[in-house]
């Protein structure tokens, strides 16, 4: 029997929703499904607000 088992799901897309379902089985049969909605938000995501433009000198006329 494995207690506190874990599994990593790799190669998920950033800012994407996934439904993850797990179900346990034992000698009595299957247990109920447990479903979780997961939203990825990590990784090399662009900033939510772009940085200000760089300053540079402009010639006066």
Backbone as JSON, one array per atom type, in Angstrom:
{
  "sequence": "XXXXXXXXXXXXXXXXXXXXXXXXXXXXXXXXXXXXXXXXXXXXXXXXXXXXXXXXXXXXX",
  "N": [[0.84, -1.17, 0.0], [0.6, 2.17, -0.89], [1.07, 5.15, 0.69], [0.48, 8.66, 0.8], [1.27, 9.13, -1.85], [2.5, 10.69, -4.83], [2.22, 12.44, -7.95], [3.62, 13.98, -10.76], [2.47, 16.05, -13.28], [3.65, 16.77, -16.36], [4.75, 19.22, -18.84], [2.6, 21.03, -19.21], [0.51, 23.61, -20.54], [1.0, 27.09, -20.09], [-1.25, 29.26, -18.34], [-3.63, 27.76, -18.77], [-6.57, 25.82, -18.39], [-7.12, 22.77, -16.68], [-8.77, 19.68, -16.09], [-8.45, 17.44, -13.53], [-8.71, 14.14, -12.6], [-8.89, 11.68, -10.08], [-8.95, 8.34, -8.82], [-9.36, 5.99, -6.3], [-8.49, 2.56, -5.69], [-9.23, -0.4, -3.95], [-9.26, -3.54, -2.09], [-12.01, -3.69, -1.67], [-13.13, -2.54, -3.86], [-13.61, 0.1, -6.36], [-13.19, 3.53, -5.39], [-14.93, 6.72, -4.98], [-14.73, 9.15, -7.65], [-12.43, 11.85, -7.57], [-12.35, 15.06, -8.55], [-10.56, 17.84, -9.74], [-10.29, 21.22, -10.66], [-7.7, 22.72, -12.32], [-5.64, 25.52, -12.8], [-3.04, 26.63, -14.68], [-0.36, 28.84, -13.96], [2.25, 29.53, -13.95], [5.68, 29.86, -15.01], [7.34, 30.98, -17.98], [5.77, 33.33, -18.41], [4.39, 36.23, -20.01], [4.67, 39.57, -18.65], [1.9, 41.08, -16.91], [1.38, 43.74, -17.38], [2.82, 45.81, -19.77], [6.24, 46.96, -19.69], [7.28, 50.42, -19.12], [8.05, 52.56, -21.94], [11.44, 52.91, -23.13], [13.48, 55.77, -22.22], [14.67, 58.25, -24.38], [16.8, 60.66, -25.91], [15.4, 63.39, -27.72], [15.65, 65.3, -30.66], [15.43, 68.86, -30.75], [13.56, 71.14, -32.67]],
  "CA": [[0.0, 0.0, 0.0], [1.35, 3.43, -0.95], [0.42, 6.31, 1.3], [1.09, 9.94, 0.43], [1.86, 9.05, -3.18], [2.32, 11.89, -5.63], [2.54, 12.32, -9.37], [3.78, 15.28, -11.41], [2.05, 16.11, -14.68], [4.59, 17.69, -16.99], [4.48, 19.81, -20.17], [1.32, 21.72, -19.27], [0.56, 24.93, -21.13], [0.78, 28.19, -19.16], [-2.56, 29.91, -18.39], [-4.57, 26.82, -19.35], [-7.32, 25.07, -17.38], [-7.12, 21.32, -16.81], [-9.53, 18.91, -15.12], [-7.66, 16.29, -13.11], [-9.52, 13.2, -11.83], [-8.21, 10.51, -9.51], [-9.86, 7.38, -8.21], [-8.62, 4.96, -5.57], [-8.98, 1.19, -5.76], [-8.76, -1.26, -2.87], [-9.93, -4.84, -2.2], [-13.47, -3.52, -1.65], [-13.57, -2.0, -5.13], [-13.2, 1.47, -6.63], [-13.77, 4.62, -4.61], [-15.5, 7.77, -5.83], [-13.79, 10.03, -8.34], [-12.16, 13.18, -7.03], [-11.97, 15.89, -9.7], [-10.11, 19.17, -9.37], [-9.97, 22.12, -11.76], [-6.37, 23.32, -12.1], [-5.28, 26.58, -13.75], [-1.6, 26.88, -14.62], [-0.04, 30.27, -13.96], [3.68, 29.69, -13.73], [6.5, 29.69, -16.19], [7.86, 32.17, -18.66], [4.62, 34.09, -18.88], [4.66, 37.66, -20.17], [4.12, 40.37, -17.55], [0.53, 41.47, -17.18], [1.42, 45.11, -17.9], [4.13, 46.0, -20.4], [7.06, 47.98, -19.03], [7.24, 51.71, -19.82], [9.04, 52.65, -23.03], [12.71, 53.5, -22.68], [13.63, 57.19, -22.56], [15.76, 58.55, -25.3], [16.78, 62.09, -26.24], [14.81, 63.77, -29.01], [16.18, 66.6, -31.1], [14.45, 69.95, -30.79], [13.6, 71.85, -33.96]],
  "C": [[0.89, 1.24, 0.0], [0.53, 4.53, -0.33], [1.17, 7.56, 0.89], [1.81, 9.87, -0.91], [1.61, 10.35, -3.92], [2.71, 11.6, -7.07], [2.62, 13.73, -9.95], [3.35, 15.16, -12.87], [2.91, 17.17, -15.35], [4.06, 18.2, -18.33], [3.08, 20.4, -20.29], [1.52, 23.11, -19.86], [0.26, 25.99, -20.06], [-0.58, 28.83, -19.41], [-3.6, 29.05, -19.12], [-5.28, 26.09, -18.22], [-7.28, 23.58, -17.71], [-8.05, 20.74, -15.76], [-8.72, 17.66, -14.81], [-8.56, 15.42, -12.24], [-8.64, 12.07, -11.32], [-9.27, 9.62, -8.87], [-9.02, 6.31, -7.53], [-9.29, 3.61, -5.77], [-8.41, 0.44, -4.57], [-9.5, -2.6, -2.99], [-11.46, -4.76, -2.19], [-14.02, -2.99, -2.97], [-13.12, -0.56, -5.31], [-13.89, 2.46, -5.69], [-14.36, 5.66, -5.54], [-14.39, 8.58, -6.52], [-13.63, 11.33, -7.56], [-11.64, 14.01, -8.19], [-11.66, 17.29, -9.22], [-9.86, 19.96, -10.64], [-8.66, 22.81, -11.42], [-6.13, 24.35, -13.19], [-3.79, 26.82, -13.61], [-1.34, 28.37, -14.71], [1.43, 30.52, -13.74], [4.42, 29.58, -15.05], [6.96, 31.01, -16.75], [6.71, 32.96, -19.25], [4.99, 35.55, -19.05], [4.1, 38.43, -18.99], [2.72, 40.84, -17.92], [0.43, 42.89, -17.73], [2.78, 45.31, -18.54], [4.93, 47.08, -19.67], [6.97, 49.3, -19.78], [8.29, 51.76, -20.92], [10.33, 53.28, -22.51], [12.76, 54.99, -23.03], [14.82, 57.35, -23.49], [15.66, 60.03, -25.67], [16.15, 62.33, -27.62], [15.36, 65.13, -29.41], [15.07, 67.65, -31.08], [14.64, 70.7, -32.1], [13.23, 73.28, -33.79]]
}
